[in-house]
Amino acid sequence: MILDRERFLDIWSRCGGEGEDSIFDELEAHYLEPHRHYHTTAHIVFCLNELDKAFADIKLRGAELQHDAVELSLWFHDVIFEIPGANNEQKSAQLFLEVSDDRLDNDLRNRVHDAIIATTHKTSPDALESQLTVDIDLSGLAQSWSEFFADSRQVRAEFSYLSDKEFNVGQGKFMKSLLDRASIYSTEFFLGTHEATARKNVARLIDKLETGYIWPQSLSEAGP
């Protein structure tokens, strides 16, 4: 899926940066890396579409939100994705700070940095920009089961160096951490539209992982 160059250049210039085609090119090159299957350009396009739907609702509710901070965080939140690797979110946030240094307002830069870090999904963030970024990053959990499981298979493909057992344990632990929260989502929009379906999908996946599911060797093979 193709990233929208004009959309990125528009928000970058709107926030005070110059027309930086080179920054867009760097982003796109990362999201097209061959070891990616889920954390790709398609994920970014999906997230931006979810942002557009959520922001329309937030505007109607009159909530104060730095929309540009959320959008920039979505553009950058998975730009670094090393497998195997650690601290990808921190590295992505650091890359954003580096390319935005002396280009964008520091308050905006800090909000974007914090929102990217929040996509580690270790805790529920307090700032609305971070809450919305996290909710959007997790919004795919509330797709139809077939779409959700297709995404799960793509995530599995990214961790091909792990055995099925190792992956199932790690992914199951993460999914349980989401299900153990009072709610997966933080913002009113996603609580109302995504929470129930996401919980059903996550619970169903946990059951599948706990049975010792053997993942297909190819993404082209039939689904569940």
C-alpha positions, 0 to 999 in steps of 0.5 A, a space after each residue: 500500500 502506498 503512503 500519501 506523500 502529499 499528506 505527509 508534506 502538508 502536515 510537516 509544513 503546517 507544523 512549521 517544517 520545510 517541504 522535506 521530501 527526504 524525510 518522507 523518503 526515509 519513512 517510506 523506505 523503513 516501512 517497506 523493509 522486507 522483514 516487515 509483514 504487519 508493521 508496513 505502509 499498510 498499517 500506517 495507512 490504516 492508522 491514518 484512516 482510523 484517525 480521520 474517523 476518530 477526529 471527526 467524532 472528537 471535534 463534535 464532542 469539543 475535546 481539546 486535542 493537538 491533532 497534528 501531534 497525533 498524526 505525526 506520532 502515527 507516521 513515526 511510531 513504527 519507523 524503526 522495527 528491528 527483528 530481533 531487536 529491542 526498544 523499537 518505540 524508543 528508537 522511533 521516537 528518537 528518530 523523530 526528535 532528530 529529524 524534527 530538531 530545529 524544524 518543529 515546535 518543541 512542545 509539539 515534538 515532546 507530545 509526539 515523542 511521548 505518544 510514540 513511547 506510549 505505543 509500547 502499550 505497557 501502561 495507559 497514558 494520561 495525555 489525550 494525544 497519547 491515548 488516541 495514538 495508542 487507541 488507533 494503534 490497537 484499533 485493528 483488534 476490533 476488525 472482523 475475526 478473519 481480518 484480525 487473525 490475518 494481522 496476527 499471522 503477519 505479526 507471526 511472520 515477523 517473528 519467524 526466528 521464534 518457535 511457535 511455542 515461544 511466539 504463542 507464549 509471548 503473544 499470549 502474555 501481551 494479549 492477556 495484558 490488554 484483556 486484564 485492563 479495565 478497558 483496552 481503549 481510553 478514548 470515548 470514540 474507541 470505547 464505544 465503537 471498538 471495545 466489545 469486538 476487540 475483547 472478543 477477538 483477543 479472548 479468542 486468540 488467547 484461547 487459540 494460542 493456549 492450545 499450542 496453535 501451529 502457525 502456517 508456514 506461508 501467509 498465502 495458506 488458508 486462514 483459521 
